[in-house]
């Protein structure tokens, strides 16, 4: 038995999907700029950020970072699409 989602839930789903779609685009088609932006962002963080050195260490090996980022992104997109399909099913068959 499906429950029809409310309008705020549908809007939240659209916003999350749009944001993740933008991240997916950045990861696959604009990866060099994303790597540069991430590196600059981490270097601007204050000294008290606990994982700054660890994160910068990951960014040092660019090929490894790209592969890990893309694999993580594929899993994320799979779950976002699964979530979207469940929302569509709930809209169609919900009471």
C-alpha positions in Angstrom: 0.0 0.0 0.0 1.5 3.3 -1.1 0.9 6.7 0.6 0.8 9.7 -1.8 3.6 12.1 -1.0 2.9 15.7 -0.1 3.9 18.6 -2.3 6.8 19.7 -0.1 8.2 16.2 -0.3 7.9 16.3 -4.1 9.6 19.7 -4.2 12.4 18.5 -1.9 12.9 15.5 -4.1 13.2 17.7 -7.2 15.7 20.0 -5.5 17.9 17.1 -4.3 17.8 15.5 -7.7 18.7 18.8 -9.4 21.7 19.4 -7.1 22.9 15.9 -7.4 22.5 16.2 -11.2 24.7 19.2 -11.2 27.3 17.4 -9.1 27.1 14.4 -11.5 27.8 16.8 -14.5 30.7 18.4 -12.7 32.2 15.0 -11.9 32.0 13.6 -15.4 32.4 16.6 -17.7 34.2 19.2 -15.7 36.5 17.2 -13.5 39.7 19.3 -13.8 37.9 22.4 -12.6 36.3 20.5 -9.8 39.7 19.2 -8.7 41.1 22.7 -8.8 38.1 24.1 -6.9 38.3 21.4 -4.2 42.0 22.0 -3.7 41.6 25.8 -3.4 38.6 25.3 -1.0 40.6 23.0 1.3 43.6 25.3 1.3 41.4 28.2 2.4 40.0 26.3 5.4 41.2 27.4 8.8 43.8 25.4 10.6 41.2 23.8 13.1 39.5 21.7 10.4 40.4 18.2 11.6 40.5 16.4 8.2 42.2 19.1 6.2 45.6 17.3 5.8 43.9 14.0 5.1 41.7 15.5 2.4 44.7 17.3 0.8 46.6 14.0 0.8 43.8 12.4 -1.1 43.9 15.2 -3.7 47.6 14.7 -4.3 47.1 11.6 -6.5 44.7 13.1 -9.1 44.0 10.0 -11.1 43.1 8.0 -7.9 40.9 10.9 -6.7 39.1 11.0 -10.1 38.4 7.3 -10.1 37.1 7.3 -6.5 35.0 10.4 -7.1 33.4 8.9 -10.2 32.7 5.5 -8.5 31.1 7.2 -5.5 29.1 9.4 -7.9 27.8 6.4 -9.8 26.5 4.8 -6.6 25.0 8.1 -5.5 23.2 8.6 -8.8 21.9 5.0 -8.6 20.3 5.7 -5.2 18.9 9.1 -6.3 17.2 7.5 -9.3 15.9 4.7 -7.1 14.5 7.3 -4.7 12.9 9.3 -7.6 11.3 6.2 -9.0 9.8 5.3 -5.6 8.4 8.8 -5.4 6.9 8.5 -8.9 5.3 5.1 -8.0 3.9 6.6 -4.8 2.4 9.5 -6.7 0.8 7.1 -9.3 -0.5 4.5 -6.9 -0.8 6.4 -3.6 -4.1 6.9 -1.8 
